[in-house]
Amino acid sequence: MAADIAYFAAKTVSMSKVNGRKPCDLLTAARHNLREIQAELGSVGRIDPGRSATNAILAGPAEAAQVQALAVDLLAAAGLKPAAMRRDHVQALEFVFSLPPSCGVDPATYFARCLAWLMEALPLPVLSAVSHADELAPHLHVLLLPLADGVHVGGKPVERPKLLRLRDGFFNVVAGPAGLQRESAKLRGQAKRWAVTAVLTRCEAMGLPAVNGPLWPVLMAAIERDPTAAVRALGIELSAQKDRQTQAEPNPIGIEGTTMSSKANPIGIEKQGEKIQSLSCVGIDSKTPLKTAPASRPGRAPAMPEPAHKDSSGAGADGIGKRNVIESLDDLWQRVGIRAMALPKIGRAGALLADKTAAGRTDRLSVARAAQLEAIARQTRKQPAPVLADPDDDRHVDRSEAQDLHAWND
């Protein structure tokens, strides 16, 4: 059997029309609660006038005009005048507590607890509290004046975060101990589609389409719009379907065909298999194998080969000898390689050297040598001529070294 659901709601009583809401003033709300609106007592309304005598006033005056007068007096005591306030100001806060029909809970006791809890959870002046037994489900209307410590607080006490806390407190303190449950959220998406299918299947098994005849399409449309009430009435459990849905591996980021398992790779990072890369405090540990350099791309010079291991005589393991050892500048130029290129502007020495090249051909080695000679000549011209030391001086300059210096300066 489906569990009994408690109902708790709150709204502001105001003449505001924001977001298409229907304006309502305090006097009209009080007249409805006290059954002073004759149009609501007709045969087309939901109110059964024959049972209106069983309604009870738990707090506040017995007439709507007196309820409004009470609110004016409380505002005046705080130095406020309704005529001077905005036309769409919040005149009252209305709370509704309802019980499902034939739930087995005593309405009088339950509504008394609801009023006591509300007065403690939200200490605002109570304008009216009336319980109704002349409609399908018994319920309680409570009107509070939004006046806290002499300040008009408007609709702040029922703003969404505060209202959620009030609802949690109500179900923990009042509805829960009374054996009632909270109304679940409206079914949506896959859960809604499954609920509609389950309800229609149960109805087919019970033969309801044939029994209801022309009314069945209307009932089916209502079920497809919101199957929550039908699920509750038929006692259908949705937990089994929820368990089947949660057995599948979740896919929180929406990548098709993959799940968040040990083999999933949702963000495209390439895995290295079972290899573990150990890191030291300053980088990669020496035990970790490093990747070799990629092959040379077209148009790039090949990587320099590593020199072969040499023995004490200087010969390599391949017996070539000192071929892999660079011993002079000329050897370096030969190792770098010769490639043809255009002659840049390198000065007089380079131009002369280019003229002497056979058939006007030049190469990178010639250009480099010419640039080197030009740099050496430019550097030596900046150095002062050496002064030979006096024989009697303690300092001594070798004659051969002095001659070499003169030769460089010439």
C-alpha positions in Angstrom: 0.0 0.0 0.0 1.3 3.4 -0.9 2.5 5.5 2.1 0.5 8.6 3.2 2.0 11.9 1.9 2.0 15.1 4.0 1.5 18.4 2.2 3.2 21.7 3.2 3.2 25.0 1.2 3.8 28.7 1.6 3.1 31.8 -0.4 2.9 35.6 -0.1 -0.4 37.5 -0.1 0.2 40.5 -2.3 -1.3 42.5 -5.2 1.8 41.9 -7.2 1.4 40.6 -10.8 5.1 39.6 -11.3 5.6 36.5 -13.3 1.9 36.3 -14.1 0.8 35.6 -10.5 -2.8 36.2 -9.5 -3.0 39.2 -7.2 -4.7 38.7 -3.8 -5.1 41.0 -0.8 -5.4 40.0 2.9 -9.1 40.7 3.1 -9.9 38.3 0.2 -7.6 35.6 1.7 -9.3 35.9 5.1 -12.8 35.7 3.5 -11.9 32.5 1.7 -10.6 30.9 4.9 -13.6 32.0 6.9 -16.0 30.9 4.2 -17.4 34.4 3.6 -17.4 34.2 -0.2 -20.8 33.1 -1.3 -19.7 32.2 -4.9 -17.3 29.5 -3.5 -20.2 27.8 -1.7 -22.2 27.0 -4.8 -22.7 23.6 -6.5 -19.8 24.1 -8.9 -17.2 24.7 -6.2 -15.0 22.2 -4.3 -16.5 23.2 -1.0 -19.3 21.2 0.6 -21.4 23.8 2.5 -23.1 21.0 4.5 -19.7 20.2 6.2 -18.6 23.8 6.6 -19.8 23.7 10.2 -17.1 21.3 11.0 -14.4 23.9 10.2 -12.5 25.2 13.2 -10.8 28.5 14.0 -7.5 27.8 15.8 -6.4 31.4 16.1 -7.5 34.9 15.1 -10.9 36.6 14.7 -14.0 35.0 13.3 -14.6 37.6 10.6 -12.4 38.6 7.7 -12.8 42.4 8.4 -11.5 41.9 11.9 -8.5 40.0 10.6 -7.6 43.0 8.4 -8.2 45.4 11.2 -5.8 43.3 13.4 -3.1 43.6 10.8 -3.5 47.4 10.5 -3.3 47.8 14.3 -0.1 45.8 14.5 1.5 47.8 11.7 0.4 51.1 13.3 2.0 50.0 16.6 5.3 49.6 14.7 4.9 53.0 13.1 3.8 51.8 9.7 0.7 52.7 7.7 -0.5 50.4 4.9 -1.7 53.4 2.9 1.8 54.8 2.8 3.4 51.5 1.7 3.7 50.3 -1.9 0.6 49.0 -3.5 2.2 45.6 -4.2 3.7 45.1 -0.7 3.4 41.7 1.0 0.3 42.0 3.2 0.6 38.5 4.7 2.3 35.1 4.5 0.0 32.1 4.1 0.9 28.6 5.0 -1.1 25.5 4.1 -0.9 22.1 5.8 -2.9 19.2 4.4 -3.6 15.5 5.1 -4.5 12.9 2.5 -8.1 11.6 2.8 -8.6 8.6 5.1 -5.0 8.6 6.2 -5.8 7.6 9.8 -4.2 10.7 11.4 -6.5 12.8 13.6 -6.8 16.2 11.8 -7.5 18.2 15.0 -4.4 17.0 16.8 -2.2 17.1 13.7 -3.2 20.7 12.8 -2.6 21.9 16.4 0.9 20.5 16.2 1.4 22.2 12.8 0.4 25.6 14.2 2.6 25.2 17.3 5.6 24.3 15.2 5.1 27.2 12.8 4.8 29.8 15.7 8.1 28.5 17.1 9.9 28.2 13.8 8.7 31.5 12.4 7.9 33.9 15.3 5.7 36.3 13.4 2.3 37.7 14.5 -0.6 35.2 13.8 -3.5 36.9 12.0 -5.7 33.8 11.4 -5.6 30.0 11.6 -8.5 28.0 10.3 -8.8 24.3 9.6 -11.2 23.1 6.8 -13.0 19.8 6.8 -15.5 20.7 4.0 -13.3 19.8 1.1 -11.9 16.5 -0.2 -8.7 16.6 1.9 -8.6 18.2 5.4 -6.2 21.1 5.6 -5.1 24.1 7.7 -4.7 27.8 6.5 -2.4 30.1 8.6 -2.0 33.8 7.9 1.1 35.5 9.4 1.9 39.2 9.4 5.4 39.8 8.0 6.5 42.0 10.9 9.7 41.1 12.8 10.9 43.3 15.6 8.9 46.3 14.3 10.3 45.9 10.8 8.2 44.9 7.8 10.2 42.0 6.2 7.9 41.3 3.3 8.5 37.9 1.6 12.0 37.3 3.0 10.9 34.6 5.5 9.6 32.4 2.6 12.5 32.9 0.1 13.6 29.6 -1.4 16.6 28.8 0.9 14.7 29.6 4.1 11.6 27.8 2.8 13.6 24.7 2.2 14.9 24.8 5.7 11.3 25.3 7.1 10.1 22.3 5.0 12.8 20.1 6.3 12.1 21.1 9.9 8.4 20.5 9.5 8.8 17.0 8.2 11.4 16.1 10.8 9.4 17.5 13.7 5.7 17.1 12.8 5.0 15.0 9.7 7.6 12.3 10.2 6.6 11.5 13.8 3.0 11.4 12.6 3.8 8.6 10.2 3.7 10.7 7.0 6.2 11.0 4.2 7.3 13.8 2.1 6.0 14.4 -1.4 8.6 13.2 -3.8 9.8 15.4 -6.7 7.9 15.3 -9.9 9.0 12.5 -12.2 10.9 13.5 -15.3 12.9 11.9 -18.1 13.4 8.2 -18.2 11.8 7.7 -14.7 8.7 9.4 -15.9 8.5 7.2 -19.1 9.0 4.1 -17.1 6.3 5.1 -14.6 3.8 5.9 -17.4 4.4 2.4 -18.9 4.1 0.7 -15.5 0.8 2.5 -14.8 -0.8 1.8 -18.2 0.3 -1.9 -18.0 -1.3 -2.2 -14.6 -4.5 -0.5 -15.9 -4.7 -2.9 -18.8 -4.4 -5.8 -16.4 -7.2 -4.4 -14.3 -9.4 -3.9 -17.4 -9.8 -0.1 -16.7 -9.8 1.0 -20.4 -12.9 -1.1 -21.1 -14.6 -0.1 -17.9 -14.1 3.7 -18.4 -15.0 3.7 -22.0 -14.9 7.2 -23.5 -13.3 8.6 -20.3 -10.2 6.4 -20.7 -8.4 8.7 -23.2 -8.9 11.6 -20.7 -7.5 9.5 -17.9 -4.6 8.3 -20.1 -3.7 11.8 -21.0 -3.6 12.8 -17.3 -1.4 9.8 -16.5 1.0 10.7 -19.4 1.2 14.3 -18.2 2.1 13.4 -14.6 2.0 9.7 -13.5 3.0 10.5 -9.9 -0.5 10.3 -8.4 -1.3 7.1 -10.4 1.9 5.5 -9.2 1.0 6.3 -5.6 -2.6 5.2 -5.9 -1.7 1.8 -7.5 1.2 1.2 -5.0 3.8 0.9 -7.8 7.4 0.8 -6.5 9.9 2.7 -8.5 12.9 1.5 -6.4 13.3 -1.6 -8.5 13.6 0.4 -11.7 16.0 2.7 -10.0 18.2 -0.2 -8.9 18.3 -1.5 -12.5 19.4 1.9 -13.8 22.2 2.2 -11.3 23.6 -1.2 -12.1 25.0 0.2 -15.4 28.4 1.9 -15.2 28.0 5.6 -15.0 29.0 7.9 -17.8 29.1 11.4 -16.2 30.8 13.3 -19.0 28.6 11.9 -21.8 31.1 10.2 -24.0 29.3 7.7 -26.1 30.4 4.1 -25.9 32.6 4.5 -22.9 32.2 4.2 -19.2 34.1 5.4 -16.2 35.8 2.1 -15.7 39.5 1.2 -15.3 39.8 1.0 -19.1 38.1 4.3 -19.9 40.1 7.2 -21.2 37.5 10.1 -21.2 40.0 13.0 -21.7 42.2 11.5 -24.3 45.4 11.0 -22.3 47.4 8.1 -23.8 48.1 5.4 -21.3 51.5 3.7 -20.9 50.2 0.3 -20.2 51.6 -1.3 -17.0 54.8 0.8 -17.1 55.3 3.0 -14.1 57.5 6.1 -14.4 59.4 6.7 -11.2 60.3 10.3 -10.5 63.1 11.7 -8.4 63.0 15.0 -6.6 64.7 16.8 -9.5 63.3 14.9 -12.5 63.1 11.5 -14.0 65.0 8.8 -12.0 68.0 7.3 -13.7 66.3 3.9 -13.6 63.5 5.1 -15.8 64.2 4.3 -19.5 64.0 7.5 -21.6 62.6 7.6 -25.1 65.0 7.8 -28.0 65.1 10.8 -30.2 62.8 10.7 -33.2 64.2 10.1 -36.6 65.5 13.1 -38.5 62.9 15.0 -40.5 63.5 15.8 -44.1 65.5 18.9 -44.6 67.3 18.7 -41.2 70.9 17.8 -40.6 71.3 14.2 -39.2 72.1 13.9 -35.6 75.7 13.6 -34.7 76.7 10.0 -34.0 78.1 9.2 -30.6 81.8 8.6 -30.6 82.9 5.0 -30.4 84.5 3.7 -27.3 88.3 4.1 -27.4 91.0 2.1 -25.8 94.2 3.5 -24.3 95.9 3.8 -27.6 93.2 6.1 -29.0 91.8 3.6 -31.4 88.1 2.9 -31.4 86.4 -0.4 -31.0 85.9 -0.6 -34.7 89.6 -0.2 -35.3 89.3 3.1 -37.2 91.6 4.9 -34.8 91.3 8.6 -34.1 88.8 9.2 -36.9 86.0 10.1 -34.5 88.2 12.5 -32.5 88.2 16.2 -33.4 91.7 17.6 -33.0 91.7 20.8 -35.0 89.5 23.5 -36.4 89.9 22.2 -39.9 88.8 18.8 -38.7 85.7 20.5 -37.2 84.8 22.1 -40.5 85.2 18.8 -42.2 82.9 17.0 -39.7 80.2 19.7 -40.0 79.9 19.0 -43.7 79.9 21.2 -46.8 76.7 22.5 -48.3 76.3 24.9 -51.1 74.8 28.3 -50.2 74.7 31.9 -51.4 77.5 34.2 -50.4 76.4 36.7 -47.8 77.9 40.1 -47.2 81.0 39.2 -45.1 83.4 41.9 -46.0 86.5 42.3 -48.0 88.2 39.0 -46.9 85.3 36.9 -47.8 84.8 38.6 -51.2 88.5 38.0 -52.1 88.2 34.4 -51.0 85.1 33.9 -53.1 86.8 35.2 -56.2 89.6 32.7 -55.8 87.1 29.8 -55.6 87.1 27.6 -58.7 84.3 28.4 -61.1 82.9 30.9 -58.7 81.6 28.1 -56.5 81.4 28.7 -52.7 80.3 26.7 -49.8 79.6 27.0 -46.2 83.1 26.1 -45.2 84.6 28.9 -47.2 82.1 31.4 -45.9 82.9 30.3 -42.3 86.7 30.5 -42.8 86.4 33.9 -44.4 84.3 35.2 -41.6 86.8 33.8 -39.1 89.7 35.6 -40.9 87.8 38.8 -41.0 87.0 38.6 -37.3 90.7 37.9 -36.4 91.9 40.8 -38.5 89.4 43.1 -37.0 90.3 42.0 -33.5 94.1 42.4 -33.9 93.8 45.9 -35.4 92.2 47.0 -32.1 95.2 45.7 -30.0 98.0 48.1 -29.1 101.6 47.3 -30.3 103.6 45.5 -27.7 106.4 47.3 -25.9 109.7 45.3 -25.6 111.0 45.2 -22.1 114.2 47.0 -21.1 117.2 44.6 -20.4 117.5 46.2 -17.0 113.9 45.7 -16.2 112.8 42.7 -14.1 110.1 41.9 -16.7 111.1 39.8 -19.7 109.4 39.2 -23.0 110.4 36.4 -25.3 111.8 37.7 -28.6 110.0 35.1 -30.7 106.7 36.0 -29.1 107.3 39.7 -29.9 108.1 38.9 -33.5 104.9 36.9 -33.8 102.9 39.9 -32.5 104.4 42.2 -35.0 103.6 39.7 -37.8 99.9 39.7 -36.6 99.8 43.4 -36.7 101.2 43.8 -40.2 
